[in-house]
Amino acid sequence: MIIAKNLSKVFRQKNGEELFAVNDLSFTANSGEIVVLLGVNGAGKTTAMRMLSTVLMPTSGTASIEGFDIVSQPQKVRANLGFLSGDTGLYSRLSAREVITYFARLYDMEDKKIKSRIDELADLLYMHDFLDKKVDFLSTGMKQKVSIARSIIHDPPVMIFDEPTAGLDILAAKNIITSIHKCRSDGKCVLFSTHIMREAERIADRIVMIHKGKVLATGSWESLKKETNLNDLDDIFIHFVNNIEEEEDEL
């Protein structure tokens, strides 16, 4: 599971002022659950995920992945984590199979296990038709599937997906969402970020709304509707944004 405790990340701007990309962020995500970080672009979703994946060091606070601390035990965190970011790099001159194999070997997987795992992922993500094609000749949706496969080749218990359907057509996006539901049904902990309200409605067991790096509200889709007496997630999100901005004005 994931436990984030008061995570903050501060960047110093050119004018010397501090910018809180993430500000005192706390939440949990459990095994067998899809938790969605929901916020507009620039809300701090990607920065939070990069800290959780040990790509960025937090300015303050910490988090644990499967009980391992992201600050003091980064290698153990990475061993238990699959992380797909929007800028996941692929080697264009390699085939999809070669890319996935390369990353599997970074996790010290045996060749026999690599082969069976690639076959399993190819079934899950409908990749058999292009496994042996060079990445340079793949469509955006195909490349995204390769990125997901290389991120989860070691079968980690925790998955972090940073806007994995961005830029995909409806069929490719549906396949990605199906694979994420499979991760949940296999008992994995899934953290998924999006700025698309309808996507959050469809996929989330629990939603963590964030705005300007802070948590606005947390709950299931149904509990958020009951709390606000609103039935549209767009309206619910705006409701919480207005609340926090009114509180800031009062201060």
Summary of the structure (lengths in Angstrom):
residues: 251
radius of gyration: 18.7
end to end distance: 36.0
largest distance: 62.6
contacts: 784
relative contact order: 0.17
helix: 43%
strand: 26%
